[in-house]
Amino acid sequence: MAQPLRFRYSPETWSEQRVRQDILQPLRSNIGARAVTPTYEIGAHWTTHRFEMQNGDLALFAHDDSEAYWMGNTETPSSLWRTDKHGWDEIPYHVSRWAQRELLETLHEDDPWLADYPHISWFFLPVFMSKDGRESTRAFFRQHAAGFPDAGRRETTQYFEEFLATGALDEYRHTMSGKLGTSNHVDRVRMSATMGEFIAAKILTDADYEVVPEIEVTTGHSLDYRAKDDETNTLVEVTRPQPPMNRAAEGPVAAVRDTAETKANGQLANHGGGAVLFVDCSSFRDDSWAAVRGEQPDVRHRPAVVYRARPNGHVEAYRKGSVPLEFGDTLEFVD
């Protein structure tokens, strides 16, 4: 499976003739490439190229007198096979900004509705334009409301748009966007679980905590977040039960218990305590959540917060144990 988009770096000299011979010609022979004038200027001392393939693939190439950067959701020419890969923030600003503008324009030509959500478009660009995942990741937002039940794509996308506009996860864009995956089919369960991590980050950010994802602990595991402010430094692990209709459990209460128990007996048991377990029931429909809210089942780990977010921003929750986090009006506790 192809990975989220990154740049290949070539520390060599590239002339116009070499670009035609070592990049355009092989791609033209293999997949019908054609050279297209880039839409945007790059500035500085860089020369740019854009290649479009008959199958809809796209590739970008920028070079100066001593180095070059390639990015594409297509096959890589053999002349670049042994080059190192670099992230978006590891390359010259002019190259990164130019590539981003080219890709965003193509994204919005293909899916015009995403143009209304510039932060979503930018944050998930490495997967929205990836080789294998460009159709599935966009479809997850467009057709599956990013994992929210009984909601439309506009309101759910706006929910995540407003959170990403805070910049809380900008520094971790490649890691977090990559979690959505680059599979060529929509895996709604896995993708919804990923968006559960974004919901958790939104809850913590709305409560005025700084969030840092993927915290390595001494057991060799990673927990989802560290939540920090002047007085608090707390680890948070997120789990998302599948809706009852999608699993073998007898009902929503069993779904919450079983999923939380798996997490408590796995990562959290190995960690040895101290982390807060977030149980995200945002995939549950109203009746399923009502059953969980009414019974408030134990989740085999303390401290824990069990909650259900809606795309209008309202979050209902109950807690087990002494939770070392203050949420203010971010959560409405029903206990």
Steps between C-alpha positions, in 0.01 A plus 500: 500500500633846410567737787387862554669736259859598573780645292793312347827693517764481227833671585597514133499741209190485279487672162190538287636230270551258789148563627359409158723196463492351852152600617260595222597237244477197737167621640367568151591150386359328809186694590445769240651800676493848357677814616262777607587857590469539878224728618703685760834676508752366749724801545867505598740304277292186440379357170174303513331224301157342519418161346148366453426136416219348297379309809459819704834480684699817559869575563692815585872569463705801606874546452773760511867474402591247770195313632146395422176388667242259358148433623238286332206266554628293212790269422843638577746516208794264546738798505350593838461156657796528736423849624411580861150608603431821687197644675321822406678702767843356423548655157545858373196717567457610139483140378257386770271800451499463122418128513227563754334763281514275192352205688229700676379640170479149354323372810238773476454442127429133570290560814375860487306469825827469695597854396265625773723328758854634453640360825363151437635518144846606616529268799395184318664591168770229537225233497235680294752505214681172574535227239275236657294701747388803306156358420430322830606780735290763321206259481520445875423868556264536205291183528551382859493832689844430651352231723212692656159329482184691410696797368583657166840557349478878528446517874750226580771644278439844653544347847850379414573814294444720803724284715785481250478877453633533857836364380516267801628209289683688224838390629391136480325519165682217324455255789137582565381529139679174420287319757203536268688260276562463129295188435319490166171417673304666779557318829234684694579336835871576489455848356233583759738387774758740360254789509430402859854612576424837340184532708703428814756763399219750442353433844839552665576810294160651576579440868818710456751216502793475264498160331801301387423173315676164496669497841748216538499338843752272669318181400575570134139595429370837390200671658287734294555835673669699768272779627690789655439834663675690779375255762433175315702249303270205432515208258182414309417185306196495267284205403188502284242221531338393178128568474305194621366424151858452378620251762411176673426656840140480614453873535659840554583445867683177417676678215638762738601243762669263257693765309618680812598170664716411199681833529530477880644147484737595218682831465383648827581190702848491352543869572435440867244769573484876508338560164144617447290279272272686258218279370356674194145393417454757224420222251188406703156609391268672747333186636828314550658792682186542714545141623865561589426834663222346706699202630845665505685166487838456660789487253758300704734797523514807717517787443282496189267731309227350281344749259311559179572805284263643243606715205320803649769496771289360782667220699329290766714294736534309823815416690640219711757572767680826574580657163797742526367726225266799518259536210293805590211531256668276240315192626153468649536236770184298558619356831 
